[in-house]
């Protein structure tokens, strides 16, 4: 597994440590591409004036 790094807080790694955008795993790449395509299509269809990231993570 490729590890992207991540920040540590008191010796505990926080945040995402798997580089899902840089992985060579074909299944993971296909899933990320599907999500990106669906999100881009939704944004294009709705046409929002602004987009706010709420930080829900992988949830």
N, CA, C and O atoms as CSV, one atom per row, in Angstrom:
chain,resi,resn,atom,element,x,y,z
A,1,UNK,N,N,0.853,-1.180,0.000
A,1,UNK,CA,C,0.000,0.000,0.000
A,1,UNK,C,C,0.889,1.229,0.000
A,1,UNK,O,O,1.875,1.289,0.735
A,2,UNK,N,N,0.548,2.197,-0.812
A,2,UNK,CA,C,1.292,3.448,-0.878
A,2,UNK,C,C,0.758,4.388,0.205
A,2,UNK,O,O,-0.452,4.567,0.340
A,3,UNK,N,N,1.654,4.973,0.958
A,3,UNK,CA,C,1.261,5.874,2.036
A,3,UNK,C,C,1.605,7.300,1.649
A,3,UNK,O,O,2.739,7.584,1.263
A,4,UNK,N,N,0.632,8.204,1.749
A,4,UNK,CA,C,0.832,9.587,1.345
A,4,UNK,C,C,1.544,10.401,2.409
A,4,UNK,O,O,2.003,11.508,2.129
A,5,UNK,N,N,1.643,9.890,3.596
A,5,UNK,CA,C,2.302,10.660,4.656
A,5,UNK,C,C,1.333,10.924,5.778
A,5,UNK,O,O,1.157,10.083,6.660
A,6,UNK,N,N,0.720,12.047,5.760
A,6,UNK,CA,C,-0.211,12.406,6.822
A,6,UNK,C,C,0.499,13.148,7.935
A,6,UNK,O,O,1.715,13.037,8.088
A,7,UNK,N,N,-0.230,13.874,8.682
A,7,UNK,CA,C,0.312,14.618,9.804
A,7,UNK,C,C,0.166,13.794,11.069
A,7,UNK,O,O,-0.748,12.979,11.195
A,8,UNK,N,N,1.067,14.015,11.990
A,8,UNK,CA,C,0.994,13.321,13.271
A,8,UNK,C,C,0.727,14.327,14.379
A,8,UNK,O,O,1.254,15.439,14.378
A,9,UNK,N,N,-0.089,13.914,15.304
A,9,UNK,CA,C,-0.415,14.738,16.468
A,9,UNK,C,C,-0.212,13.861,17.691
A,9,UNK,O,O,-0.921,12.870,17.873
A,10,UNK,N,N,0.742,14.216,18.522
A,10,UNK,CA,C,1.104,13.417,19.692
A,10,UNK,C,C,1.443,11.979,19.312
A,10,UNK,O,O,1.102,11.042,20.033
A,11,UNK,N,N,2.121,11.810,18.167
A,11,UNK,CA,C,2.542,10.490,17.726
A,11,UNK,C,C,1.476,9.682,17.019
A,11,UNK,O,O,1.738,8.551,16.611
A,12,UNK,N,N,0.279,10.229,16.862
A,12,UNK,CA,C,-0.821,9.525,16.208
A,12,UNK,C,C,-1.063,10.174,14.849
A,12,UNK,O,O,-1.265,11.385,14.757
A,13,UNK,N,N,-1.041,9.358,13.796
A,13,UNK,CA,C,-1.269,9.890,12.456
A,13,UNK,C,C,-2.728,10.296,12.324
A,13,UNK,O,O,-3.630,9.522,12.644
A,14,UNK,N,N,-2.953,11.520,11.849
A,14,UNK,CA,C,-4.310,12.031,11.661
A,14,UNK,C,C,-4.547,12.265,10.177
A,14,UNK,O,O,-3.600,12.511,9.431
A,15,UNK,N,N,-5.756,12.192,9.758
A,15,UNK,CA,C,-6.101,12.430,8.367
A,15,UNK,C,C,-5.929,11.188,7.520
A,15,UNK,O,O,-5.636,10.105,8.028
A,16,UNK,N,N,-6.114,11.356,6.226
A,16,UNK,CA,C,-5.986,10.239,5.289
A,16,UNK,C,C,-4.518,9.952,5.037
A,16,UNK,O,O,-3.734,10.875,4.820
A,17,UNK,N,N,-4.139,8.689,5.064
A,17,UNK,CA,C,-2.762,8.321,4.777
A,17,UNK,C,C,-2.648,7.530,3.486
A,17,UNK,O,O,-1.531,7.265,3.040
A,18,UNK,N,N,-3.741,7.146,2.873
A,18,UNK,CA,C,-3.728,6.402,1.620
A,18,UNK,C,C,-3.916,7.380,0.471
A,18,UNK,O,O,-4.897,8.123,0.446
A,19,UNK,N,N,-3.003,7.389,-0.465
A,19,UNK,CA,C,-3.058,8.306,-1.606
A,19,UNK,C,C,-3.998,7.762,-2.671
A,19,UNK,O,O,-3.563,7.110,-3.620
A,20,UNK,N,N,-5.285,8.032,-2.509
A,20,UNK,CA,C,-6.273,7.479,-3.438
A,20,UNK,C,C,-6.201,8.129,-4.822
A,20,UNK,O,O,-6.677,7.541,-5.793
A,21,UNK,N,N,-5.630,9.300,-4.932
A,21,UNK,CA,C,-5.503,9.957,-6.230
A,21,UNK,C,C,-4.235,9.528,-6.968
A,21,UNK,O,O,-4.160,9.667,-8.189
A,22,UNK,N,N,-3.247,9.013,-6.254
A,22,UNK,CA,C,-1.997,8.601,-6.873
A,22,UNK,C,C,-1.781,7.101,-6.894
A,22,UNK,O,O,-0.713,6.640,-7.296
A,23,UNK,N,N,-2.770,6.331,-6.469
A,23,UNK,CA,C,-2.606,4.882,-6.405
A,23,UNK,C,C,-2.521,4.260,-7.796
A,23,UNK,O,O,-3.064,4.793,-8.763
A,24,UNK,N,N,-1.841,3.137,-7.877
A,24,UNK,CA,C,-1.764,2.380,-9.125
A,24,UNK,C,C,-2.813,1.269,-9.139
A,24,UNK,O,O,-2.943,0.564,-10.140
A,25,UNK,N,N,-3.560,1.101,-8.053
A,25,UNK,CA,C,-4.593,0.078,-7.955
A,25,UNK,C,C,-5.738,0.442,-8.915
A,25,UNK,O,O,-6.382,1.481,-8.768
A,26,UNK,N,N,-5.971,-0.432,-9.893
A,26,UNK,CA,C,-6.956,-0.125,-10.931
A,26,UNK,C,C,-8.378,0.004,-10.396
A,26,UNK,O,O,-9.150,0.833,-10.876
A,27,UNK,N,N,-8.724,-0.806,-9.412
A,27,UNK,CA,C,-10.071,-0.732,-8.831
A,27,UNK,C,C,-10.261,0.593,-8.096
A,27,UNK,O,O,-11.285,1.256,-8.258
A,28,UNK,N,N,-9.277,0.975,-7.293
A,28,UNK,CA,C,-9.369,2.247,-6.566
A,28,UNK,C,C,-9.393,3.424,-7.536
A,28,UNK,O,O,-10.129,4.387,-7.325
A,29,UNK,N,N,-8.600,3.351,-8.586
A,29,UNK,CA,C,-8.595,4.429,-9.585
A,29,UNK,C,C,-9.953,4.554,-10.262
A,29,UNK,O,O,-10.430,5.662,-10.508
A,30,UNK,N,N,-10.574,3.419,-10.561
A,30,UNK,CA,C,-11.886,3.426,-11.211
A,30,UNK,C,C,-12.951,4.017,-10.282
A,30,UNK,O,O,-13.820,4.770,-10.722
A,31,UNK,N,N,-12.874,3.668,-8.999
A,31,UNK,CA,C,-13.836,4.205,-8.028
A,31,UNK,C,C,-13.680,5.715,-7.878
A,31,UNK,O,O,-14.675,6.439,-7.845
A,32,UNK,N,N,-12.456,6.192,-7.786
A,32,UNK,CA,C,-12.211,7.631,-7.654
A,32,UNK,C,C,-12.658,8.361,-8.916
A,32,UNK,O,O,-13.256,9.435,-8.837
A,33,UNK,N,N,-12.370,7.781,-10.078
A,33,UNK,CA,C,-12.796,8.396,-11.338
A,33,UNK,C,C,-14.318,8.456,-11.429
A,33,UNK,O,O,-14.875,9.443,-11.911
A,34,UNK,N,N,-14.989,7.405,-10.969
A,34,UNK,CA,C,-16.455,7.410,-10.974
A,34,UNK,C,C,-17.026,8.487,-10.065
A,34,UNK,O,O,-17.979,9.178,-10.426
A,35,UNK,N,N,-16.433,8.624,-8.877
A,35,UNK,CA,C,-16.891,9.665,-7.953
A,35,UNK,C,C,-16.653,11.048,-8.536
A,35,UNK,O,O,-17.540,11.901,-8.513
A,36,UNK,N,N,-15.443,11.268,-9.064
A,36,UNK,CA,C,-15.128,12.576,-9.642
A,36,UNK,C,C,-16.062,12.917,-10.799
A,36,UNK,O,O,-16.525,14.051,-10.923
A,37,UNK,N,N,-16.330,11.924,-11.644
A,37,UNK,CA,C,-17.230,12.156,-12.767
A,37,UNK,C,C,-18.650,12.472,-12.332
A,37,UNK,O,O,-19.295,13.365,-12.881
A,38,UNK,N,N,-19.137,11.725,-11.332
A,38,UNK,CA,C,-20.492,11.971,-10.829
A,38,UNK,C,C,-20.600,13.346,-10.182
A,38,UNK,O,O,-21.581,14.062,-10.385
A,39,UNK,N,N,-19.588,13.708,-9.406
A,39,UNK,CA,C,-19.604,15.017,-8.744
A,39,UNK,C,C,-19.519,16.140,-9.769
A,39,UNK,O,O,-20.246,17.127,-9.665
A,40,UNK,N,N,-18.640,16.001,-10.753
A,40,UNK,CA,C,-18.516,17.025,-11.791
A,40,UNK,C,C,-19.811,17.175,-12.575
A,40,UNK,O,O,-20.221,18.289,-12.901
A,41,UNK,N,N,-20.458,16.044,-12.878
A,41,UNK,CA,C,-21.730,16.095,-13.585
A,41,UNK,C,C,-22.818,16.783,-12.783
A,41,UNK,O,O,-23.611,17.551,-13.328
A,42,UNK,N,N,-22.855,16.506,-11.488
A,42,UNK,CA,C,-23.843,17.139,-10.622
A,42,UNK,C,C,-23.617,18.646,-10.529
A,42,UNK,O,O,-24.563,19.430,-10.605
A,43,UNK,N,N,-22.368,19.040,-10.366
A,43,UNK,CA,C,-22.047,20.469,-10.275
A,43,UNK,C,C,-22.421,21.170,-11.585
A,43,UNK,O,O,-22.989,22.262,-11.566
A,44,UNK,N,N,-22.106,20.546,-12.711
A,44,UNK,CA,C,-22.451,21.141,-14.006
A,44,UNK,C,C,-23.965,21.260,-14.184
A,44,UNK,O,O,-24.455,22.247,-14.733
A,45,UNK,N,N,-24.700,20.253,-13.718
A,45,UNK,CA,C,-26.158,20.256,-13.859
A,45,UNK,C,C,-26.815,21.307,-12.971
A,45,UNK,O,O,-27.740,21.999,-13.397
A,46,UNK,N,N,-26.335,21.422,-11.737
A,46,UNK,CA,C,-26.947,22.332,-10.771
A,46,UNK,C,C,-26.483,23.769,-10.980
A,46,UNK,O,O,-27.268,24.705,-10.835
A,47,UNK,N,N,-25.195,23.944,-11.323
A,47,UNK,CA,C,-24.658,25.286,-11.575
A,47,UNK,C,C,-24.628,26.188,-10.357
A,47,UNK,O,O,-25.119,27.315,-10.425
A,48,UNK,N,N,-24.068,25.731,-9.241
A,48,UNK,CA,C,-24.057,26.577,-8.043
A,48,UNK,C,C,-23.146,27.797,-8.214
A,48,UNK,O,O,-22.172,27.761,-8.966
A,49,UNK,N,N,-23.481,28.866,-7.505
A,49,UNK,CA,C,-22.644,30.072,-7.532
A,49,UNK,C,C,-21.386,29.874,-6.698
A,49,UNK,O,O,-20.324,30.394,-7.042
A,50,UNK,N,N,-21.500,29.122,-5.600
A,50,UNK,CA,C,-20.348,28.831,-4.743
A,50,UNK,C,C,-20.451,27.395,-4.243
A,50,UNK,O,O,-21.530,26.804,-4.224
A,51,UNK,N,N,-19.320,26.853,-3.843
A,51,UNK,CA,C,-19.271,25.511,-3.259
A,51,UNK,C,C,-18.495,25.608,-1.969
A,51,UNK,O,O,-17.412,26.191,-1.941
A,52,UNK,N,N,-19.034,25.040,-0.889
A,52,UNK,CA,C,-18.372,25.053,0.418
A,52,UNK,C,C,-18.063,23.628,0.836
A,52,UNK,O,O,-18.952,22.776,0.853
A,53,UNK,N,N,-16.818,23.366,1.172
A,53,UNK,CA,C,-16.379,22.041,1.621
A,53,UNK,C,C,-16.576,21.977,3.116
A,53,UNK,O,O,-16.057,22.820,3.848
A,54,UNK,N,N,-17.323,20.980,3.584
A,54,UNK,CA,C,-17.656,20.901,5.001
A,54,UNK,C,C,-16.771,19.938,5.775
A,54,UNK,O,O,-16.935,19.800,6.987
A,55,UNK,N,N,-15.845,19.272,5.113
A,55,UNK,CA,C,-14.892,18.418,5.810
A,55,UNK,C,C,-15.466,17.149,6.402
A,55,UNK,O,O,-15.111,16.788,7.524
A,56,UNK,N,N,-16.341,16.460,5.687
A,56,UNK,CA,C,-16.924,15.230,6.221
A,56,UNK,C,C,-15.994,14.027,6.007
A,56,UNK,O,O,-16.288,12.932,6.487
A,57,UNK,N,N,-14.897,14.215,5.305
A,57,UNK,CA,C,-13.930,13.146,5.113
A,57,UNK,C,C,-14.476,12.030,4.260
A,57,UNK,O,O,-15.253,12.265,3.335
A,58,UNK,N,N,-14.070,10.814,4.569
A,58,UNK,CA,C,-14.487,9.652,3.798
A,58,UNK,C,C,-15.888,9.192,4.157
A,58,UNK,O,O,-16.429,8.284,3.525
A,59,UNK,N,N,-16.482,9.815,5.174
A,59,UNK,CA,C,-17.760,9.395,5.722
A,59,UNK,C,C,-18.866,9.320,4.750
A,59,UNK,O,O,-19.989,8.973,5.118
